[in-house]
Amino acid sequence: MALTFDTSKVLEALEKLEKKAKGDMSKNALNKGADIMKSTIKGNVPIDTGRLQEAIDKSNAKGGVNPKIKVGLIDADADVIRYGNAQNFGTESMIGKKFMERSFVESKDEAIEAIKQSIVQDLSQ
């Protein structure tokens, strides 16, 4: 007496899940977390003219084996980047405000939770 298992459906489902994870699922999750980080950075950035706050953005999420997204001064002009670095890290005559680091610490847990929820939601579809 022997049991026979047809694992083709399981393998098919796993392949489908792998494709999802490499594609839209990882991009969706990264975008959810990046939105929270971006919002927190915009709330902590020092405001003078408002140009620095307006320049805070996120890049397009890249999927694949090592999905990535950037949050910060994306596509900002050189003057805004220089000003942002001076505000964040400081200069010889000014102590940096560390708004980027502070924002990361403040929003990390909320961003991780949003990423988890996005993955769970995508897996349930």
PAMI-22049 format. One line per field, with one value per atom (N, C-alpha, C, O, CB): x, y, z; residue number from 1; atom name. Coordinates in steps of 0.001 Angstrom, whole numbers, plus 500000, padded with zeros to 6 digits. Each point is the difference from the previous one (the first is absolute). Glycine has a CB too. Layout:
N
c1 <- [X;...];
c2 <- [Y;...];
c3 <- [Z;...];
n <- [NUM;...];
atom <- [CA;...];
//
This chain:
125
c1 <- [500844;499156;500900;500946;497188;501569;500825;499103;498902;503026;498553;499292;500684;501224;498046;499922;500541;499598;498831;501064;501087;499739;500305;501036;499492;498561;500228;500402;499157;499154;502959;500501;500050;500499;500827;498175;500090;499243;500458;499757;498634;499221;500730;499971;497888;502779;500750;501189;500253;499040;501423;501133;499553;500679;500512;497685;499444;499652;500270;498824;500306;499642;501248;500018;497880;503142;501242;500695;500562;499681;499712;500579;499248;500607;500120;497967;499170;500329;500107;498058;501994;500348;501377;500196;498392;502349;501343;499969;500671;500293;498260;499878;499370;500415;499383;499194;499340;500985;500038;497785;502981;500957;501058;500441;499166;500803;501014;499429;500746;500474;497500;499386;499273;500598;499191;498925;499178;499942;499904;498782;501370;499857;501110;499721;499177;502343;501102;499943;500294;501107;498225;499891;498903;500191;500631;498028;498898;500417;499739;498620;502285;500412;501019;499888;499687;501406;501010;499379;500370;501354;497345;499342;499219;499988;499859;499503;499240;500938;499715;498562;502825;500969;500658;500212;500188;499923;500658;499078;500465;500908;497335;499043;500026;499934;498616;501544;500044;501304;499997;498543;502572;501300;500001;500443;500697;498368;499973;499187;500422;499805;498633;499132;500692;499919;498064;502686;500688;501162;500199;499142;501425;501112;499474;500563;500758;497597;499425;499533;500044;499249;500264;499569;501152;499826;498182;503164;501154;500995;500876;498835;500174;500976;499886;498893;501010;501244;499939;499443;500378;501582;497152;499360;500442;499819;498191;502572;500356;499219;499028;503315;498095;499280;498981;499097;502906;498140;499111;500547;499442;498674;502979;500561;500519;499850;500759;499995;500532;498863;500097;501858;496988;498849;499360;499618;499981;500282;499414;500853;499479;499484;502350;500912;500021;500534;500838;498062;499958;499033;498838;501695;499958;499188;500487;500932;498642;499792;500432;500250;499393;499301;502211;500283;498968;499178;503303;497567;499159;500566;501211;498150;499768;500438;500505;499405;498938;502769;500550;499762;500381;501382;497611;499705;501150;501131;496435;502159;501017;500505;499308;501342;500559;500590;500292;499760;501237;499516;500301;499202;500545;501774;496399;499179;500513;500484;497547;501858;500528;499098;499255;503067;497774;499365;500813;500537;497128;502428;500732;499023;499044;503053;498155;499196;500970;500973;497126;501631;500860;499992;498961;502473;499720;500133;500211;501130;499844;497941;500018;499812;499026;500048;501830;499924;499931;499414;499446;501730;500028;501190;500971;497928;501014;501129;501149;499807;498613;502747;501222;499923;500503;500764;498115;499897;499153;500335;499918;498661;499124;500715;499894;498058;502763;500746;501067;500158;499425;501137;501041;499375;500517;500867;497517;499298;499486;500117;499221;500095;499498;501106;499816;498394;502944;501137;500473;500318;500365;499363;500413;499008;500409;500708;497590;498983;500049;499844;498716;501654;499989;501300;499968;498495;502671;501283;500705;500870;499324;499437;500632;501169;500367;498933;501271;501162;501016;499821;498764;502474;500991;499388;500424;501353;497233;499432;498573;499398;502038;498018;498620;499884;500541;498614;500162;499749;498862;498998;501791;499374;498974;498731;500036;501763;497091;498692;499679;499111;500117;501495;499819;498556;499509;502379;497431;498594;499804;498970;500621;501374;499860;500091;499155;501844;500022;500180;498829;499481;503013;497095;498879;498724;499236;501814;498734;498806;500019;498969;500905;501308;500125;499624;499219;502598;498735;499729;498518;499392;502958;497074;498595;499032;498986;501645;499673;499020;500301;499212;500401;501511;500420;498951;499642;502704;497158;499036;498699;499441;501568;498509;498761;500190;499102;500256;501810;500283;500084;499480;501755;499412;500104;498612;499706;502573;496875;498637;499212;499257;500798;500110;499314;500493;499214;500502;501575;500567;499403;499597;502557;497796;499417;498557;499600;501927;497680;498585;499824;499099;500368;501378;499927;500282;499320;501392;500286;500341;498866;499628;502808;497015;498877;498819;499362;501391;498961;498877;500236;499092;500461;501661;500297;499974;499593;501803;499033;499988;498569;499731;502512;496862;498629;499166;498863;501296;500396;499252;500196;499454;500791];
c2 <- [498838;501162;501241;500086;498662;502197;501204;501210;499886;498762;502486;501251;500731;499981;500169;500486;500771;501463;500315;497667;502894;501429;500700;499763;500146;500949;500828;501390;500784;497887;501616;501277;501082;501096;497634;500988;500987;501285;501092;497028;501758;501192;500827;501230;497533;500567;500696;500740;501164;497103;501045;500627;501176;501025;496773;502051;501079;501214;501138;497159;501453;501089;500689;501222;497555;500448;500583;500849;501053;496993;501493;500780;501314;501044;496832;502066;501199;500984;501205;497437;500825;500823;500638;501163;497362;500730;500529;501152;501015;496717;502109;501064;501242;501123;497158;501511;501108;500733;501231;497531;500465;500593;500814;501033;497070;501447;500718;501210;500897;496967;502168;501068;501015;500715;497698;501637;501041;499949;501045;498920;498859;499891;500765;500756;497012;502049;500695;501498;500802;497133;502445;501428;500666;501095;498432;499812;500544;500187;501042;497853;500097;500048;501122;500763;496755;502574;501059;501389;500914;497531;501710;501300;500394;501169;498411;499450;500292;500478;500987;497278;501041;500405;501325;500826;496786;502599;501237;501206;501091;497590;501134;501097;500499;501203;497844;500026;500373;500722;501020;497013;501432;500653;501410;500952;496797;502374;501301;501012;501144;497699;500747;500882;500449;501169;497676;500239;500338;500951;500951;496832;501965;500895;501398;500990;497069;502027;501310;500726;501228;497888;500136;500613;500471;500899;497662;500837;500338;500941;500545;497263;502391;500819;501468;500518;497886;502267;501424;500785;499749;500000;501190;500749;501455;500693;497752;501995;501406;500513;500741;498940;499913;500396;498947;500282;501016;497481;498903;499142;498946;502457;499041;499234;498633;499008;503147;497803;498734;499018;498828;502381;499253;499139;499506;498834;502414;499623;499614;498972;499202;503053;497755;499095;498592;499086;502889;497831;498664;499149;500363;500547;497966;499131;498567;499720;502173;497211;498603;499623;500553;498877;499618;499526;498936;499595;500899;499070;498887;498721;499781;501402;497988;498734;499077;499891;500358;499091;499012;498625;499738;501884;497504;498649;499062;500443;499970;498320;499006;499302;499936;501406;498138;499228;500895;499597;498818;502791;500946;501282;500985;498044;500983;501190;501191;499839;498686;502689;501211;501188;500040;499068;501857;501299;501009;499670;499314;502231;501057;501081;500310;499204;501054;501105;501096;499741;498711;502752;501125;501039;500281;498211;502074;501030;499309;499831;501841;497942;499295;501035;500753;497100;502187;500917;501474;500810;497375;502165;501401;500689;499347;500082;501893;500699;500109;499801;501503;499007;499981;500940;499663;499769;501737;500948;499439;500166;501719;497457;499417;498845;499852;500812;498533;498885;500532;499486;499104;502419;500600;500572;499790;500763;500156;500572;498888;500096;501910;496943;498873;499314;499653;500023;500128;499391;500881;499500;499367;502443;500925;499966;499997;501471;498506;499962;498687;499991;501524;497390;498694;499720;499599;499596;501017;499620;501147;499767;498539;502939;501148;500510;499410;499734;501969;500611;500320;499622;501354;499719;500394;500889;499971;499860;500951;500966;499665;500782;500914;497177;499665;498507;499163;502719;497807;498598;499499;500690;499644;498462;499416;499661;499681;499423;500967;499722;498502;499569;502670;496975;498538;499598;499008;500767;500997;499716;498688;499348;503088;497159;498725;498824;499105;501941;498961;498905;499934;498922;501309;500934;500056;499454;499270;502726;498364;499540;498493;499340;502859;497253;498552;499288;499048;501284;500127;499368;500118;499041;501480;500663;500232;499148;499541;502765;497481;499355;498542;499342;502872;497270;498645;498947;499192;501517;499291;498970;500094;498982;501038;501203;500187;499563;499407;502514;498374;499611;498478;499422;502749;497189;498533;499378;499036;501080;500423;499476;500175;499105;501431;500613;500233;499035;499532;502882;497289;499038;498612;499304;502045;498261;498688;499900;499006;500850;501186;499983;499933;499321;501978;499394;499973;498598;499529;502880;496934;498638;499036;499180;501301;499616;499121;500230;499050;500974;501251;500317;499430;499430;502672;498056;499480;498470;499411;502623;497330;498534;499450;498896;501154;500711;499515;500178;499533;501010;500112;500204;498840;499997;502459];
c3 <- [500000;500000;500000;500784;500436;497906;499883;499770;499455;499622;501342;499758;498862;499869;502547;496773;498889;500185;500221;498222;501464;500135;498689;499378;503078;497137;498813;500494;500438;498136;501349;500512;498930;500257;501403;497171;498919;500334;499664;498703;502290;500356;501074;499968;499463;501494;501033;499373;500311;501401;497411;499330;499135;499933;500079;499339;499175;500862;499618;498760;502785;500917;500543;500146;500473;499681;500497;498930;500301;501251;497218;498900;499817;499758;499114;501242;499880;501129;499776;499122;502315;501150;499822;500352;501107;498005;499767;498994;500191;500315;498433;499002;500615;499713;498472;502664;500686;500895;500023;499907;500815;500932;499274;500504;501055;497271;499236;499279;499607;500116;500104;499224;500844;500805;497365;501633;500602;501514;500644;497305;502632;501442;500719;500930;498775;499882;500662;499730;500886;498919;498988;499676;500818;500528;497156;502421;500805;501449;500602;497875;502073;501403;500225;500960;499251;498910;500150;499882;500737;498329;500019;499843;501250;500384;497159;503087;501231;501108;500677;498687;500816;501018;499669;500887;499608;498241;499574;500169;500330;498040;501409;500194;501445;500252;497927;502754;501414;500325;500688;499880;498933;500216;499406;500643;499327;498816;499313;500799;500170;497608;502701;500778;501286;500378;498665;501617;501246;499750;500756;500185;498002;499660;499705;500468;498613;500144;499674;501261;500062;497696;503233;501251;500881;500823;499060;499946;500833;499330;500672;500397;497635;499279;500438;500152;497873;502179;500331;498812;498855;502729;498687;498911;500051;501001;499038;498855;499828;498796;500147;500864;497791;498782;499586;499212;500057;501262;499626;498870;499695;501038;498641;498882;500447;499287;499604;502284;500506;500259;499636;501394;499587;500286;498702;499904;502248;496859;498709;499272;499220;500624;500403;499294;500585;499372;500063;501752;500601;499183;499816;502517;497186;499142;500139;500754;497621;500895;499960;498557;499084;503007;497716;498650;499613;500822;499471;498483;499571;500605;499985;497845;502694;500594;498904;498928;502960;498409;499077;500599;501141;497990;500101;500471;499700;499798;499866;500304;499679;501244;501016;497006;501892;501088;501213;501139;497172;501448;501079;499798;499502;500757;500115;499775;500803;501120;498442;499850;500635;499727;499021;500760;501120;499799;500797;501058;498589;499856;500697;500426;499289;499387;502493;500508;500426;500707;500063;498801;500357;498906;499402;501961;498379;498965;498654;499543;502123;497725;498722;498889;500016;501037;498005;498848;500402;499282;499472;502382;500424;499330;499617;502617;497631;499390;501013;501199;497290;501016;500804;501200;501072;496867;501908;501116;501135;501173;497210;501268;501022;500701;501218;497450;500584;500595;500951;501107;496841;501631;500846;501293;501097;496826;501923;501152;500924;501221;497382;500804;500793;500785;501167;497146;501047;500698;501150;501079;496794;501897;501057;501160;501161;497126;501413;501052;500772;501221;497408;500674;500647;500759;501164;497044;501134;500589;500711;500838;497388;501447;500607;499160;498984;503249;498224;499352;501091;501158;496938;501526;501001;501075;501156;497102;501357;500940;500454;500735;498184;500666;500345;500312;499277;499260;502506;500345;499119;499813;502597;497050;499140;500753;501189;497391;500728;500605;500032;500734;498471;500000;499948;499711;500539;501063;497548;499726;499259;500175;499768;499232;499274;500972;499981;497945;502917;500953;500979;500287;499500;500724;500944;499356;500633;500496;497619;499280;499814;500125;498699;500875;499827;501299;499989;498280;502833;501293;500359;500475;500272;499021;500349;499186;500526;500098;498103;499117;499686;499321;499715;501446;499631;500335;499144;501217;500873;500408;499216;499591;502682;497517;499234;498539;499402;502119;497917;498612;499877;499045;500589;501321;499981;500088;499292;501786;499777;500137;498691;499596;502877;496875;498722;498930;499176;501428;499404;499051;500261;499068;500784;501418;500349;499548;499395;502570;498332;499625;498492;499508;502549;497215;498535;499463;499088;500842;500638;499559;500313;499161;501198;500844;500383;499063;499545;502871;497298;499112;498593;499396;501937;498158;498655;499960;498998;500572;501508;500042;500070;499525;501609;499450;500140;498718;499926;502506;496596;498728;499065;498897;501339];
n <- [1;1;1;1;1;2;2;2;2;2;3;3;3;3;3;4;4;4;4;4;5;5;5;5;5;6;6;6;6;6;7;7;7;7;7;8;8;8;8;8;9;9;9;9;9;10;10;10;10;10;11;11;11;11;11;12;12;12;12;12;13;13;13;13;13;14;14;14;14;14;15;15;15;15;15;16;16;16;16;16;17;17;17;17;17;18;18;18;18;18;19;19;19;19;19;20;20;20;20;20;21;21;21;21;21;22;22;22;22;22;23;23;23;23;23;24;24;24;24;24;25;25;25;25;25;26;26;26;26;26;27;27;27;27;27;28;28;28;28;28;29;29;29;29;29;30;30;30;30;30;31;31;31;31;31;32;32;32;32;32;33;33;33;33;33;34;34;34;34;34;35;35;35;35;35;36;36;36;36;36;37;37;37;37;37;38;38;38;38;38;39;39;39;39;39;40;40;40;40;40;41;41;41;41;41;42;42;42;42;42;43;43;43;43;43;44;44;44;44;44;45;45;45;45;45;46;46;46;46;46;47;47;47;47;47;48;48;48;48;48;49;49;49;49;49;50;50;50;50;50;51;51;51;51;51;52;52;52;52;52;53;53;53;53;53;54;54;54;54;54;55;55;55;55;55;56;56;56;56;56;57;57;57;57;57;58;58;58;58;58;59;59;59;59;59;60;60;60;60;60;61;61;61;61;61;62;62;62;62;62;63;63;63;63;63;64;64;64;64;64;65;65;65;65;65;66;66;66;66;66;67;67;67;67;67;68;68;68;68;68;69;69;69;69;69;70;70;70;70;70;71;71;71;71;71;72;72;72;72;72;73;73;73;73;73;74;74;74;74;74;75;75;75;75;75;76;76;76;76;76;77;77;77;77;77;78;78;78;78;78;79;79;79;79;79;80;80;80;80;80;81;81;81;81;81;82;82;82;82;82;83;83;83;83;83;84;84;84;84;84;85;85;85;85;85;86;86;86;86;86;87;87;87;87;87;88;88;88;88;88;89;89;89;89;89;90;90;90;90;90;91;91;91;91;91;92;92;92;92;92;93;93;93;93;93;94;94;94;94;94;95;95;95;95;95;96;96;96;96;96;97;97;97;97;97;98;98;98;98;98;99;99;99;99;99;100;100;100;100;100;101;101;101;101;101;102;102;102;102;102;103;103;103;103;103;104;104;104;104;104;105;105;105;105;105;106;106;106;106;106;107;107;107;107;107;108;108;108;108;108;109;109;109;109;109;110;110;110;110;110;111;111;111;111;111;112;112;112;112;112;113;113;113;113;113;114;114;114;114;114;115;115;115;115;115;116;116;116;116;116;117;117;117;117;117;118;118;118;118;118;119;119;119;119;119;120;120;120;120;120;121;121;121;121;121;122;122;122;122;122;123;123;123;123;123;124;124;124;124;124;125;125;125;125;125];
atom <- [N;CA;C;O;CB;N;CA;C;O;CB;N;CA;C;O;CB;N;CA;C;O;CB;N;CA;C;O;CB;N;CA;C;O;CB;N;CA;C;O;CB;N;CA;C;O;CB;N;CA;C;O;CB;N;CA;C;O;CB;N;CA;C;O;CB;N;CA;C;O;CB;N;CA;C;O;CB;N;CA;C;O;CB;N;CA;C;O;CB;N;CA;C;O;CB;N;CA;C;O;CB;N;CA;C;O;CB;N;CA;C;O;CB;N;CA;C;O;CB;N;CA;C;O;CB;N;CA;C;O;CB;N;CA;C;O;CB;N;CA;C;O;CB;N;CA;C;O;CB;N;CA;C;O;CB;N;CA;C;O;CB;N;CA;C;O;CB;N;CA;C;O;CB;N;CA;C;O;CB;N;CA;C;O;CB;N;CA;C;O;CB;N;CA;C;O;CB;N;CA;C;O;CB;N;CA;C;O;CB;N;CA;C;O;CB;N;CA;C;O;CB;N;CA;C;O;CB;N;CA;C;O;CB;N;CA;C;O;CB;N;CA;C;O;CB;N;CA;C;O;CB;N;CA;C;O;CB;N;CA;C;O;CB;N;CA;C;O;CB;N;CA;C;O;CB;N;CA;C;O;CB;N;CA;C;O;CB;N;CA;C;O;CB;N;CA;C;O;CB;N;CA;C;O;CB;N;CA;C;O;CB;N;CA;C;O;CB;N;CA;C;O;CB;N;CA;C;O;CB;N;CA;C;O;CB;N;CA;C;O;CB;N;CA;C;O;CB;N;CA;C;O;CB;N;CA;C;O;CB;N;CA;C;O;CB;N;CA;C;O;CB;N;CA;C;O;CB;N;CA;C;O;CB;N;CA;C;O;CB;N;CA;C;O;CB;N;CA;C;O;CB;N;CA;C;O;CB;N;CA;C;O;CB;N;CA;C;O;CB;N;CA;C;O;CB;N;CA;C;O;CB;N;CA;C;O;CB;N;CA;C;O;CB;N;CA;C;O;CB;N;CA;C;O;CB;N;CA;C;O;CB;N;CA;C;O;CB;N;CA;C;O;CB;N;CA;C;O;CB;N;CA;C;O;CB;N;CA;C;O;CB;N;CA;C;O;CB;N;CA;C;O;CB;N;CA;C;O;CB;N;CA;C;O;CB;N;CA;C;O;CB;N;CA;C;O;CB;N;CA;C;O;CB;N;CA;C;O;CB;N;CA;C;O;CB;N;CA;C;O;CB;N;CA;C;O;CB;N;CA;C;O;CB;N;CA;C;O;CB;N;CA;C;O;CB;N;CA;C;O;CB;N;CA;C;O;CB;N;CA;C;O;CB;N;CA;C;O;CB;N;CA;C;O;CB;N;CA;C;O;CB;N;CA;C;O;CB;N;CA;C;O;CB;N;CA;C;O;CB;N;CA;C;O;CB;N;CA;C;O;CB;N;CA;C;O;CB;N;CA;C;O;CB;N;CA;C;O;CB;N;CA;C;O;CB;N;CA;C;O;CB;N;CA;C;O;CB;N;CA;C;O;CB;N;CA;C;O;CB;N;CA;C;O;CB;N;CA;C;O;CB;N;CA;C;O;CB;N;CA;C;O;CB;N;CA;C;O;CB;N;CA;C;O;CB;N;CA;C;O;CB;N;CA;C;O;CB;N;CA;C;O;CB;N;CA;C;O;CB];
//
